[in-house]
């Protein structure tokens, strides 16, 4: 059932609708996913403000801010810190590192949103995990990533995920490992398998097929 979340499941799953929540952010009050209707958005949580790994992550996301915008994607951070802490941390990043954080940061002070979407780190008190939710323009969760506190995220991979999902949706194809630099098919994409015997036999003759079930093409 769409929208079937925390009460029974504990955390959302791929294909679920992102739950309706109203949040306090460094850019004011916001309703999700309504605020980004018609756009992709990436919500990413961090364990805490004024921490080294989280600071490197915010810096990395902001450095790629325009690239995400070019793909019709908004960014939004989240932790259980208070909004004034977010504001001071963002100011520190601008003053000390010379980079202005342009995306909003959710202050989930009571942890209600974090509990609803499974962000509270087991055994770490109320700290939020390093989670990433990639949500499409219809509000559907398309990718979920979780990282331990000691491991910073790979933001080029998050960008690759977003771009790959968009290409897959637009062209009704699948994406090979490490796309667009796959070891077998380079930047080609995977064609859906044949659905009948006739098509399967025909595909065996194609130059761009390893077999009837493994065909690729260049976009």
PyMOL commands that place a pseudoatom at each C-alpha (Angstrom):
pseudoatom trace, name=CA, resn=UNK, resi=1, chain=A, elem=C, hetatm=0, pos=[0.000, 0.000, 0.000]
pseudoatom trace, name=CA, resn=UNK, resi=2, chain=A, elem=C, hetatm=0, pos=[1.345, 3.407, -0.955]
pseudoatom trace, name=CA, resn=UNK, resi=3, chain=A, elem=C, hetatm=0, pos=[2.328, 5.631, 1.911]
pseudoatom trace, name=CA, resn=UNK, resi=4, chain=A, elem=C, hetatm=0, pos=[2.477, 2.674, 4.366]
pseudoatom trace, name=CA, resn=UNK, resi=5, chain=A, elem=C, hetatm=0, pos=[5.231, 3.780, 6.728]
pseudoatom trace, name=CA, resn=UNK, resi=6, chain=A, elem=C, hetatm=0, pos=[6.664, 3.873, 10.203]
pseudoatom trace, name=CA, resn=UNK, resi=7, chain=A, elem=C, hetatm=0, pos=[3.827, 2.552, 12.341]
pseudoatom trace, name=CA, resn=UNK, resi=8, chain=A, elem=C, hetatm=0, pos=[4.150, -0.996, 11.005]
pseudoatom trace, name=CA, resn=UNK, resi=9, chain=A, elem=C, hetatm=0, pos=[7.272, -1.087, 8.841]
pseudoatom trace, name=CA, resn=UNK, resi=10, chain=A, elem=C, hetatm=0, pos=[9.796, 0.949, 10.806]
pseudoatom trace, name=CA, resn=UNK, resi=11, chain=A, elem=C, hetatm=0, pos=[11.359, 2.544, 7.740]
pseudoatom trace, name=CA, resn=UNK, resi=12, chain=A, elem=C, hetatm=0, pos=[10.350, 3.260, 4.143]
pseudoatom trace, name=CA, resn=UNK, resi=13, chain=A, elem=C, hetatm=0, pos=[11.235, 0.938, 1.291]
pseudoatom trace, name=CA, resn=UNK, resi=14, chain=A, elem=C, hetatm=0, pos=[12.111, 1.500, -2.348]
pseudoatom trace, name=CA, resn=UNK, resi=15, chain=A, elem=C, hetatm=0, pos=[8.949, 2.334, -4.268]
pseudoatom trace, name=CA, resn=UNK, resi=16, chain=A, elem=C, hetatm=0, pos=[7.174, 3.840, -1.258]
pseudoatom trace, name=CA, resn=UNK, resi=17, chain=A, elem=C, hetatm=0, pos=[5.931, 7.386, -1.343]
pseudoatom trace, name=CA, resn=UNK, resi=18, chain=A, elem=C, hetatm=0, pos=[8.018, 9.729, 0.753]
pseudoatom trace, name=CA, resn=UNK, resi=19, chain=A, elem=C, hetatm=0, pos=[5.856, 10.490, 3.816]
pseudoatom trace, name=CA, resn=UNK, resi=20, chain=A, elem=C, hetatm=0, pos=[4.138, 13.845, 4.163]
pseudoatom trace, name=CA, resn=UNK, resi=21, chain=A, elem=C, hetatm=0, pos=[6.021, 15.839, 6.790]
pseudoatom trace, name=CA, resn=UNK, resi=22, chain=A, elem=C, hetatm=0, pos=[6.240, 19.484, 7.804]
pseudoatom trace, name=CA, resn=UNK, resi=23, chain=A, elem=C, hetatm=0, pos=[9.740, 20.485, 8.831]
pseudoatom trace, name=CA, resn=UNK, resi=24, chain=A, elem=C, hetatm=0, pos=[11.652, 23.454, 10.215]
pseudoatom trace, name=CA, resn=UNK, resi=25, chain=A, elem=C, hetatm=0, pos=[14.684, 24.322, 8.084]
pseudoatom trace, name=CA, resn=UNK, resi=26, chain=A, elem=C, hetatm=0, pos=[17.356, 26.970, 7.715]
pseudoatom trace, name=CA, resn=UNK, resi=27, chain=A, elem=C, hetatm=0, pos=[15.186, 28.333, 4.870]
pseudoatom trace, name=CA, resn=UNK, resi=28, chain=A, elem=C, hetatm=0, pos=[11.978, 28.381, 6.939]
pseudoatom trace, name=CA, resn=UNK, resi=29, chain=A, elem=C, hetatm=0, pos=[9.112, 25.930, 7.294]
pseudoatom trace, name=CA, resn=UNK, resi=30, chain=A, elem=C, hetatm=0, pos=[8.711, 23.401, 4.505]
pseudoatom trace, name=CA, resn=UNK, resi=31, chain=A, elem=C, hetatm=0, pos=[6.364, 20.566, 3.583]
pseudoatom trace, name=CA, resn=UNK, resi=32, chain=A, elem=C, hetatm=0, pos=[7.871, 17.458, 2.030]
pseudoatom trace, name=CA, resn=UNK, resi=33, chain=A, elem=C, hetatm=0, pos=[7.534, 16.093, -0.565]
pseudoatom trace, name=CA, resn=UNK, resi=34, chain=A, elem=C, hetatm=0, pos=[5.091, 18.838, -1.609]
pseudoatom trace, name=CA, resn=UNK, resi=35, chain=A, elem=C, hetatm=0, pos=[7.807, 21.535, -1.707]
pseudoatom trace, name=CA, resn=UNK, resi=36, chain=A, elem=C, hetatm=0, pos=[9.586, 19.677, -4.510]
pseudoatom trace, name=CA, resn=UNK, resi=37, chain=A, elem=C, hetatm=0, pos=[6.588, 18.477, -6.493]
pseudoatom trace, name=CA, resn=UNK, resi=38, chain=A, elem=C, hetatm=0, pos=[7.638, 17.983, -10.108]
pseudoatom trace, name=CA, resn=UNK, resi=39, chain=A, elem=C, hetatm=0, pos=[11.315, 17.839, -9.149]
pseudoatom trace, name=CA, resn=UNK, resi=40, chain=A, elem=C, hetatm=0, pos=[13.716, 15.228, -7.932]
pseudoatom trace, name=CA, resn=UNK, resi=41, chain=A, elem=C, hetatm=0, pos=[15.113, 15.800, -4.482]
pseudoatom trace, name=CA, resn=UNK, resi=42, chain=A, elem=C, hetatm=0, pos=[17.793, 14.217, -2.350]
pseudoatom trace, name=CA, resn=UNK, resi=43, chain=A, elem=C, hetatm=0, pos=[17.348, 14.216, 1.409]
pseudoatom trace, name=CA, resn=UNK, resi=44, chain=A, elem=C, hetatm=0, pos=[20.506, 13.329, 3.279]
pseudoatom trace, name=CA, resn=UNK, resi=45, chain=A, elem=C, hetatm=0, pos=[20.920, 13.069, 7.036]
pseudoatom trace, name=CA, resn=UNK, resi=46, chain=A, elem=C, hetatm=0, pos=[24.100, 13.617, 9.041]
pseudoatom trace, name=CA, resn=UNK, resi=47, chain=A, elem=C, hetatm=0, pos=[24.985, 12.679, 12.641]
pseudoatom trace, name=CA, resn=UNK, resi=48, chain=A, elem=C, hetatm=0, pos=[25.677, 16.205, 13.868]
pseudoatom trace, name=CA, resn=UNK, resi=49, chain=A, elem=C, hetatm=0, pos=[26.721, 19.791, 13.159]
pseudoatom trace, name=CA, resn=UNK, resi=50, chain=A, elem=C, hetatm=0, pos=[30.282, 20.976, 13.818]
pseudoatom trace, name=CA, resn=UNK, resi=51, chain=A, elem=C, hetatm=0, pos=[31.754, 17.524, 13.170]
pseudoatom trace, name=CA, resn=UNK, resi=52, chain=A, elem=C, hetatm=0, pos=[34.639, 16.933, 10.744]
pseudoatom trace, name=CA, resn=UNK, resi=53, chain=A, elem=C, hetatm=0, pos=[33.218, 14.223, 8.479]
pseudoatom trace, name=CA, resn=UNK, resi=54, chain=A, elem=C, hetatm=0, pos=[29.839, 15.944, 8.191]
pseudoatom trace, name=CA, resn=UNK, resi=55, chain=A, elem=C, hetatm=0, pos=[31.574, 19.216, 7.332]
pseudoatom trace, name=CA, resn=UNK, resi=56, chain=A, elem=C, hetatm=0, pos=[33.442, 17.546, 4.473]
pseudoatom trace, name=CA, resn=UNK, resi=57, chain=A, elem=C, hetatm=0, pos=[30.142, 16.106, 3.234]
pseudoatom trace, name=CA, resn=UNK, resi=58, chain=A, elem=C, hetatm=0, pos=[28.320, 19.433, 3.234]
pseudoatom trace, name=CA, resn=UNK, resi=59, chain=A, elem=C, hetatm=0, pos=[31.248, 20.994, 1.415]
pseudoatom trace, name=CA, resn=UNK, resi=60, chain=A, elem=C, hetatm=0, pos=[31.193, 18.181, -1.168]
pseudoatom trace, name=CA, resn=UNK, resi=61, chain=A, elem=C, hetatm=0, pos=[27.444, 18.465, -1.767]
pseudoatom trace, name=CA, resn=UNK, resi=62, chain=A, elem=C, hetatm=0, pos=[27.582, 22.236, -2.150]
pseudoatom trace, name=CA, resn=UNK, resi=63, chain=A, elem=C, hetatm=0, pos=[30.474, 21.969, -4.638]
pseudoatom trace, name=CA, resn=UNK, resi=64, chain=A, elem=C, hetatm=0, pos=[28.131, 19.854, -6.796]
pseudoatom trace, name=CA, resn=UNK, resi=65, chain=A, elem=C, hetatm=0, pos=[25.035, 21.968, -6.115]
pseudoatom trace, name=CA, resn=UNK, resi=66, chain=A, elem=C, hetatm=0, pos=[24.777, 23.357, -9.659]
pseudoatom trace, name=CA, resn=UNK, resi=67, chain=A, elem=C, hetatm=0, pos=[25.258, 19.915, -11.215]
pseudoatom trace, name=CA, resn=UNK, resi=68, chain=A, elem=C, hetatm=0, pos=[22.290, 18.596, -9.238]
pseudoatom trace, name=CA, resn=UNK, resi=69, chain=A, elem=C, hetatm=0, pos=[20.221, 21.659, -10.131]
pseudoatom trace, name=CA, resn=UNK, resi=70, chain=A, elem=C, hetatm=0, pos=[20.951, 21.008, -13.807]
pseudoatom trace, name=CA, resn=UNK, resi=71, chain=A, elem=C, hetatm=0, pos=[19.281, 17.616, -13.362]
pseudoatom trace, name=CA, resn=UNK, resi=72, chain=A, elem=C, hetatm=0, pos=[16.155, 19.238, -11.855]
pseudoatom trace, name=CA, resn=UNK, resi=73, chain=A, elem=C, hetatm=0, pos=[17.154, 18.033, -8.406]
pseudoatom trace, name=CA, resn=UNK, resi=74, chain=A, elem=C, hetatm=0, pos=[17.044, 19.866, -5.084]
pseudoatom trace, name=CA, resn=UNK, resi=75, chain=A, elem=C, hetatm=0, pos=[19.128, 19.015, -2.022]
pseudoatom trace, name=CA, resn=UNK, resi=76, chain=A, elem=C, hetatm=0, pos=[18.036, 19.069, 1.607]
pseudoatom trace, name=CA, resn=UNK, resi=77, chain=A, elem=C, hetatm=0, pos=[20.036, 18.072, 4.694]
pseudoatom trace, name=CA, resn=UNK, resi=78, chain=A, elem=C, hetatm=0, pos=[18.766, 16.858, 8.064]
pseudoatom trace, name=CA, resn=UNK, resi=79, chain=A, elem=C, hetatm=0, pos=[19.903, 16.173, 11.610]
pseudoatom trace, name=CA, resn=UNK, resi=80, chain=A, elem=C, hetatm=0, pos=[18.415, 16.376, 15.090]
pseudoatom trace, name=CA, resn=UNK, resi=81, chain=A, elem=C, hetatm=0, pos=[20.380, 19.567, 15.859]
pseudoatom trace, name=CA, resn=UNK, resi=82, chain=A, elem=C, hetatm=0, pos=[18.451, 22.751, 16.530]
pseudoatom trace, name=CA, resn=UNK, resi=83, chain=A, elem=C, hetatm=0, pos=[17.986, 25.249, 13.735]
pseudoatom trace, name=CA, resn=UNK, resi=84, chain=A, elem=C, hetatm=0, pos=[20.286, 27.840, 15.342]
pseudoatom trace, name=CA, resn=UNK, resi=85, chain=A, elem=C, hetatm=0, pos=[23.057, 25.222, 15.384]
pseudoatom trace, name=CA, resn=UNK, resi=86, chain=A, elem=C, hetatm=0, pos=[22.527, 24.608, 11.672]
pseudoatom trace, name=CA, resn=UNK, resi=87, chain=A, elem=C, hetatm=0, pos=[22.661, 28.347, 11.013]
pseudoatom trace, name=CA, resn=UNK, resi=88, chain=A, elem=C, hetatm=0, pos=[25.889, 28.834, 12.946]
pseudoatom trace, name=CA, resn=UNK, resi=89, chain=A, elem=C, hetatm=0, pos=[27.506, 25.802, 11.303]
pseudoatom trace, name=CA, resn=UNK, resi=90, chain=A, elem=C, hetatm=0, pos=[26.540, 26.999, 7.824]
pseudoatom trace, name=CA, resn=UNK, resi=91, chain=A, elem=C, hetatm=0, pos=[27.993, 30.415, 8.726]
pseudoatom trace, name=CA, resn=UNK, resi=92, chain=A, elem=C, hetatm=0, pos=[31.202, 28.716, 9.907]
pseudoatom trace, name=CA, resn=UNK, resi=93, chain=A, elem=C, hetatm=0, pos=[31.528, 26.834, 6.606]
pseudoatom trace, name=CA, resn=UNK, resi=94, chain=A, elem=C, hetatm=0, pos=[31.140, 30.097, 4.693]
pseudoatom trace, name=CA, resn=UNK, resi=95, chain=A, elem=C, hetatm=0, pos=[33.568, 32.032, 6.915]
pseudoatom trace, name=CA, resn=UNK, resi=96, chain=A, elem=C, hetatm=0, pos=[36.254, 29.373, 7.314]
pseudoatom trace, name=CA, resn=UNK, resi=97, chain=A, elem=C, hetatm=0, pos=[35.979, 27.377, 4.091]
pseudoatom trace, name=CA, resn=UNK, resi=98, chain=A, elem=C, hetatm=0, pos=[34.727, 30.058, 1.733]
pseudoatom trace, name=CA, resn=UNK, resi=99, chain=A, elem=C, hetatm=0, pos=[31.644, 28.177, 0.509]
pseudoatom trace, name=CA, resn=UNK, resi=100, chain=A, elem=C, hetatm=0, pos=[28.032, 29.230, 1.024]
pseudoatom trace, name=CA, resn=UNK, resi=101, chain=A, elem=C, hetatm=0, pos=[25.610, 26.363, 1.666]
pseudoatom trace, name=CA, resn=UNK, resi=102, chain=A, elem=C, hetatm=0, pos=[22.634, 27.069, -0.596]
pseudoatom trace, name=CA, resn=UNK, resi=103, chain=A, elem=C, hetatm=0, pos=[20.386, 24.132, 0.265]
pseudoatom trace, name=CA, resn=UNK, resi=104, chain=A, elem=C, hetatm=0, pos=[18.083, 23.998, 3.328]
pseudoatom trace, name=CA, resn=UNK, resi=105, chain=A, elem=C, hetatm=0, pos=[18.963, 21.951, 6.392]
pseudoatom trace, name=CA, resn=UNK, resi=106, chain=A, elem=C, hetatm=0, pos=[16.136, 20.394, 8.417]
pseudoatom trace, name=CA, resn=UNK, resi=107, chain=A, elem=C, hetatm=0, pos=[16.224, 20.828, 12.197]
pseudoatom trace, name=CA, resn=UNK, resi=108, chain=A, elem=C, hetatm=0, pos=[14.506, 17.645, 13.377]
pseudoatom trace, name=CA, resn=UNK, resi=109, chain=A, elem=C, hetatm=0, pos=[14.880, 18.614, 17.043]
pseudoatom trace, name=CA, resn=UNK, resi=110, chain=A, elem=C, hetatm=0, pos=[12.346, 16.117, 18.416]
pseudoatom trace, name=CA, resn=UNK, resi=111, chain=A, elem=C, hetatm=0, pos=[13.480, 13.359, 16.060]
pseudoatom trace, name=CA, resn=UNK, resi=112, chain=A, elem=C, hetatm=0, pos=[9.959, 12.814, 14.728]
pseudoatom trace, name=CA, resn=UNK, resi=113, chain=A, elem=C, hetatm=0, pos=[10.937, 12.823, 11.045]
pseudoatom trace, name=CA, resn=UNK, resi=114, chain=A, elem=C, hetatm=0, pos=[14.060, 10.764, 11.707]
pseudoatom trace, name=CA, resn=UNK, resi=115, chain=A, elem=C, hetatm=0, pos=[12.055, 8.087, 13.509]
pseudoatom trace, name=CA, resn=UNK, resi=116, chain=A, elem=C, hetatm=0, pos=[9.451, 8.079, 10.765]
pseudoatom trace, name=CA, resn=UNK, resi=117, chain=A, elem=C, hetatm=0, pos=[11.926, 7.316, 8.005]
pseudoatom trace, name=CA, resn=UNK, resi=118, chain=A, elem=C, hetatm=0, pos=[14.396, 5.180, 9.959]
pseudoatom trace, name=CA, resn=UNK, resi=119, chain=A, elem=C, hetatm=0, pos=[17.273, 7.594, 10.516]
pseudoatom trace, name=CA, resn=UNK, resi=120, chain=A, elem=C, hetatm=0, pos=[18.053, 7.097, 14.209]
pseudoatom trace, name=CA, resn=UNK, resi=121, chain=A, elem=C, hetatm=0, pos=[21.348, 5.238, 14.575]
pseudoatom trace, name=CA, resn=UNK, resi=122, chain=A, elem=C, hetatm=0, pos=[21.025, 2.033, 16.654]
pseudoatom trace, name=CA, resn=UNK, resi=123, chain=A, elem=C, hetatm=0, pos=[23.192, 2.250, 19.761]
pseudoatom trace, name=CA, resn=UNK, resi=124, chain=A, elem=C, hetatm=0, pos=[24.117, 5.888, 19.141]
pseudoatom trace, name=CA, resn=UNK, resi=125, chain=A, elem=C, hetatm=0, pos=[21.463, 7.623, 21.236]
pseudoatom trace, name=CA, resn=UNK, resi=126, chain=A, elem=C, hetatm=0, pos=[19.481, 10.097, 19.157]
pseudoatom trace, name=CA, resn=UNK, resi=127, chain=A, elem=C, hetatm=0, pos=[22.143, 10.618, 16.474]
pseudoatom trace, name=CA, resn=UNK, resi=128, chain=A, elem=C, hetatm=0, pos=[20.999, 10.290, 12.888]
pseudoatom trace, name=CA, resn=UNK, resi=129, chain=A, elem=C, hetatm=0, pos=[22.744, 7.910, 10.499]
pseudoatom trace, name=CA, resn=UNK, resi=130, chain=A, elem=C, hetatm=0, pos=[24.319, 9.022, 7.227]
pseudoatom trace, name=CA, resn=UNK, resi=131, chain=A, elem=C, hetatm=0, pos=[21.325, 8.226, 5.039]
pseudoatom trace, name=CA, resn=UNK, resi=132, chain=A, elem=C, hetatm=0, pos=[20.472, 9.289, 1.506]
pseudoatom trace, name=CA, resn=UNK, resi=133, chain=A, elem=C, hetatm=0, pos=[16.987, 9.242, -0.039]
pseudoatom trace, name=CA, resn=UNK, resi=134, chain=A, elem=C, hetatm=0, pos=[16.668, 9.902, -3.764]
pseudoatom trace, name=CA, resn=UNK, resi=135, chain=A, elem=C, hetatm=0, pos=[13.058, 10.878, -4.479]
pseudoatom trace, name=CA, resn=UNK, resi=136, chain=A, elem=C, hetatm=0, pos=[11.537, 11.331, -7.934]
pseudoatom trace, name=CA, resn=UNK, resi=137, chain=A, elem=C, hetatm=0, pos=[9.128, 14.067, -9.138]
pseudoatom trace, name=CA, resn=UNK, resi=138, chain=A, elem=C, hetatm=0, pos=[6.132, 11.942, -8.105]
pseudoatom trace, name=CA, resn=UNK, resi=139, chain=A, elem=C, hetatm=0, pos=[7.394, 11.678, -4.540]
pseudoatom trace, name=CA, resn=UNK, resi=140, chain=A, elem=C, hetatm=0, pos=[8.460, 8.034, -4.908]
pseudoatom trace, name=CA, resn=UNK, resi=141, chain=A, elem=C, hetatm=0, pos=[11.621, 6.876, -3.115]
pseudoatom trace, name=CA, resn=UNK, resi=142, chain=A, elem=C, hetatm=0, pos=[13.921, 5.482, -5.795]
pseudoatom trace, name=CA, resn=UNK, resi=143, chain=A, elem=C, hetatm=0, pos=[17.174, 4.888, -3.906]
pseudoatom trace, name=CA, resn=UNK, resi=144, chain=A, elem=C, hetatm=0, pos=[18.117, 4.543, -0.228]
pseudoatom trace, name=CA, resn=UNK, resi=145, chain=A, elem=C, hetatm=0, pos=[21.720, 4.529, 0.996]
pseudoatom trace, name=CA, resn=UNK, resi=146, chain=A, elem=C, hetatm=0, pos=[22.963, 4.092, 4.566]
pseudoatom trace, name=CA, resn=UNK, resi=147, chain=A, elem=C, hetatm=0, pos=[26.497, 4.712, 5.814]
pseudoatom trace, name=CA, resn=UNK, resi=148, chain=A, elem=C, hetatm=0, pos=[28.057, 4.247, 9.267]
pseudoatom trace, name=CA, resn=UNK, resi=149, chain=A, elem=C, hetatm=0, pos=[29.120, 7.359, 11.176]
pseudoatom trace, name=CA, resn=UNK, resi=150, chain=A, elem=C, hetatm=0, pos=[32.808, 6.775, 10.524]
pseudoatom trace, name=CA, resn=UNK, resi=151, chain=A, elem=C, hetatm=0, pos=[32.413, 6.639, 6.726]
pseudoatom trace, name=CA, resn=UNK, resi=152, chain=A, elem=C, hetatm=0, pos=[31.821, 9.749, 4.637]
pseudoatom trace, name=CA, resn=UNK, resi=153, chain=A, elem=C, hetatm=0, pos=[29.711, 9.397, 1.507]
pseudoatom trace, name=CA, resn=UNK, resi=154, chain=A, elem=C, hetatm=0, pos=[30.807, 9.345, -2.132]
pseudoatom trace, name=CA, resn=UNK, resi=155, chain=A, elem=C, hetatm=0, pos=[28.955, 12.284, -3.659]
pseudoatom trace, name=CA, resn=UNK, resi=156, chain=A, elem=C, hetatm=0, pos=[29.992, 11.543, -7.215]
pseudoatom trace, name=CA, resn=UNK, resi=157, chain=A, elem=C, hetatm=0, pos=[28.224, 8.189, -6.799]
pseudoatom trace, name=CA, resn=UNK, resi=158, chain=A, elem=C, hetatm=0, pos=[25.072, 9.920, -5.545]
pseudoatom trace, name=CA, resn=UNK, resi=159, chain=A, elem=C, hetatm=0, pos=[25.163, 12.151, -8.624]
pseudoatom trace, name=CA, resn=UNK, resi=160, chain=A, elem=C, hetatm=0, pos=[25.718, 9.075, -10.830]
pseudoatom trace, name=CA, resn=UNK, resi=161, chain=A, elem=C, hetatm=0, pos=[22.683, 7.382, -9.254]
pseudoatom trace, name=CA, resn=UNK, resi=162, chain=A, elem=C, hetatm=0, pos=[20.470, 10.374, -9.987]
pseudoatom trace, name=CA, resn=UNK, resi=163, chain=A, elem=C, hetatm=0, pos=[21.633, 10.695, -13.585]
pseudoatom trace, name=CA, resn=UNK, resi=164, chain=A, elem=C, hetatm=0, pos=[21.347, 6.953, -14.192]
pseudoatom trace, name=CA, resn=UNK, resi=165, chain=A, elem=C, hetatm=0, pos=[17.793, 6.829, -12.838]
pseudoatom trace, name=CA, resn=UNK, resi=166, chain=A, elem=C, hetatm=0, pos=[16.762, 9.690, -15.098]
pseudoatom trace, name=CA, resn=UNK, resi=167, chain=A, elem=C, hetatm=0, pos=[18.320, 8.080, -18.172]
pseudoatom trace, name=CA, resn=UNK, resi=168, chain=A, elem=C, hetatm=0, pos=[16.718, 4.736, -17.311]
pseudoatom trace, name=CA, resn=UNK, resi=169, chain=A, elem=C, hetatm=0, pos=[13.279, 6.314, -16.848]
pseudoatom trace, name=CA, resn=UNK, resi=170, chain=A, elem=C, hetatm=0, pos=[13.453, 8.366, -20.028]
pseudoatom trace, name=CA, resn=UNK, resi=171, chain=A, elem=C, hetatm=0, pos=[14.658, 5.530, -22.253]
pseudoatom trace, name=CA, resn=UNK, resi=172, chain=A, elem=C, hetatm=0, pos=[13.097, 2.469, -20.566]
pseudoatom trace, name=CA, resn=UNK, resi=173, chain=A, elem=C, hetatm=0, pos=[16.469, 0.782, -20.172]
pseudoatom trace, name=CA, resn=UNK, resi=174, chain=A, elem=C, hetatm=0, pos=[18.658, -0.534, -17.367]
pseudoatom trace, name=CA, resn=UNK, resi=175, chain=A, elem=C, hetatm=0, pos=[22.094, 0.696, -16.394]
pseudoatom trace, name=CA, resn=UNK, resi=176, chain=A, elem=C, hetatm=0, pos=[25.156, -1.593, -16.207]
pseudoatom trace, name=CA, resn=UNK, resi=177, chain=A, elem=C, hetatm=0, pos=[27.664, -1.650, -13.368]
pseudoatom trace, name=CA, resn=UNK, resi=178, chain=A, elem=C, hetatm=0, pos=[29.793, 1.482, -13.073]
pseudoatom trace, name=CA, resn=UNK, resi=179, chain=A, elem=C, hetatm=0, pos=[27.793, 3.196, -15.836]
pseudoatom trace, name=CA, resn=UNK, resi=180, chain=A, elem=C, hetatm=0, pos=[28.869, 5.156, -17.855]
pseudoatom trace, name=CA, resn=UNK, resi=181, chain=A, elem=C, hetatm=0, pos=[32.251, 3.416, -17.587]
pseudoatom trace, name=CA, resn=UNK, resi=182, chain=A, elem=C, hetatm=0, pos=[31.288, -0.236, -17.652]
pseudoatom trace, name=CA, resn=UNK, resi=183, chain=A, elem=C, hetatm=0, pos=[34.028, -2.814, -18.286]
pseudoatom trace, name=CA, resn=UNK, resi=184, chain=A, elem=C, hetatm=0, pos=[31.936, -4.726, -20.863]
pseudoatom trace, name=CA, resn=UNK, resi=185, chain=A, elem=C, hetatm=0, pos=[29.688, -2.235, -22.639]
pseudoatom trace, name=CA, resn=UNK, resi=186, chain=A, elem=C, hetatm=0, pos=[31.374, 1.111, -21.859]
pseudoatom trace, name=CA, resn=UNK, resi=187, chain=A, elem=C, hetatm=0, pos=[28.723, 3.856, -21.804]
pseudoatom trace, name=CA, resn=UNK, resi=188, chain=A, elem=C, hetatm=0, pos=[26.019, 1.732, -23.435]
pseudoatom trace, name=CA, resn=UNK, resi=189, chain=A, elem=C, hetatm=0, pos=[22.773, 0.902, -21.661]
pseudoatom trace, name=CA, resn=UNK, resi=190, chain=A, elem=C, hetatm=0, pos=[21.054, -2.454, -21.231]
pseudoatom trace, name=CA, resn=UNK, resi=191, chain=A, elem=C, hetatm=0, pos=[18.041, -3.302, -23.395]
pseudoatom trace, name=CA, resn=UNK, resi=192, chain=A, elem=C, hetatm=0, pos=[15.193, -5.120, -21.611]
pseudoatom trace, name=CA, resn=UNK, resi=193, chain=A, elem=C, hetatm=0, pos=[15.252, -8.907, -22.270]
pseudoatom trace, name=CA, resn=UNK, resi=194, chain=A, elem=C, hetatm=0, pos=[13.238, -10.382, -25.121]
pseudoatom trace, name=CA, resn=UNK, resi=195, chain=A, elem=C, hetatm=0, pos=[9.655, -11.181, -24.143]
pseudoatom trace, name=CA, resn=UNK, resi=196, chain=A, elem=C, hetatm=0, pos=[9.011, -14.023, -26.611]
pseudoatom trace, name=CA, resn=UNK, resi=197, chain=A, elem=C, hetatm=0, pos=[10.797, -16.824, -28.470]
pseudoatom trace, name=CA, resn=UNK, resi=198, chain=A, elem=C, hetatm=0, pos=[10.783, -15.057, -31.856]
pseudoatom trace, name=CA, resn=UNK, resi=199, chain=A, elem=C, hetatm=0, pos=[12.477, -11.932, -30.489]
pseudoatom trace, name=CA, resn=UNK, resi=200, chain=A, elem=C, hetatm=0, pos=[14.918, -14.047, -28.503]
pseudoatom trace, name=CA, resn=UNK, resi=201, chain=A, elem=C, hetatm=0, pos=[16.050, -15.914, -31.629]
pseudoatom trace, name=CA, resn=UNK, resi=202, chain=A, elem=C, hetatm=0, pos=[16.374, -12.682, -33.590]
pseudoatom trace, name=CA, resn=UNK, resi=203, chain=A, elem=C, hetatm=0, pos=[18.522, -11.086, -30.919]
pseudoatom trace, name=CA, resn=UNK, resi=204, chain=A, elem=C, hetatm=0, pos=[21.067, -13.881, -31.167]
pseudoatom trace, name=CA, resn=UNK, resi=205, chain=A, elem=C, hetatm=0, pos=[21.990, -12.387, -34.557]
pseudoatom trace, name=CA, resn=UNK, resi=206, chain=A, elem=C, hetatm=0, pos=[22.546, -8.869, -33.236]
pseudoatom trace, name=CA, resn=UNK, resi=207, chain=A, elem=C, hetatm=0, pos=[26.101, -7.563, -32.954]
pseudoatom trace, name=CA, resn=UNK, resi=208, chain=A, elem=C, hetatm=0, pos=[25.279, -5.751, -29.727]
pseudoatom trace, name=CA, resn=UNK, resi=209, chain=A, elem=C, hetatm=0, pos=[24.102, -8.864, -27.879]
pseudoatom trace, name=CA, resn=UNK, resi=210, chain=A, elem=C, hetatm=0, pos=[26.136, -11.333, -25.838]
pseudoatom trace, name=CA, resn=UNK, resi=211, chain=A, elem=C, hetatm=0, pos=[23.023, -13.516, -25.898]
pseudoatom trace, name=CA, resn=UNK, resi=212, chain=A, elem=C, hetatm=0, pos=[19.281, -13.033, -26.338]
pseudoatom trace, name=CA, resn=UNK, resi=213, chain=A, elem=C, hetatm=0, pos=[18.934, -11.897, -22.714]
pseudoatom trace, name=CA, resn=UNK, resi=214, chain=A, elem=C, hetatm=0, pos=[21.997, -9.608, -22.660]
pseudoatom trace, name=CA, resn=UNK, resi=215, chain=A, elem=C, hetatm=0, pos=[21.792, -6.853, -25.254]
pseudoatom trace, name=CA, resn=UNK, resi=216, chain=A, elem=C, hetatm=0, pos=[23.009, -3.276, -25.081]
pseudoatom trace, name=CA, resn=UNK, resi=217, chain=A, elem=C, hetatm=0, pos=[22.909, -0.087, -27.103]
pseudoatom trace, name=CA, resn=UNK, resi=218, chain=A, elem=C, hetatm=0, pos=[24.314, 3.413, -27.246]
pseudoatom trace, name=CA, resn=UNK, resi=219, chain=A, elem=C, hetatm=0, pos=[21.868, 6.231, -26.600]
for i in range(1, 219): cmd.bond("trace and resi %d" % i, "trace and resi %d" % (i + 1))
show_as sticks, trace
zoom trace
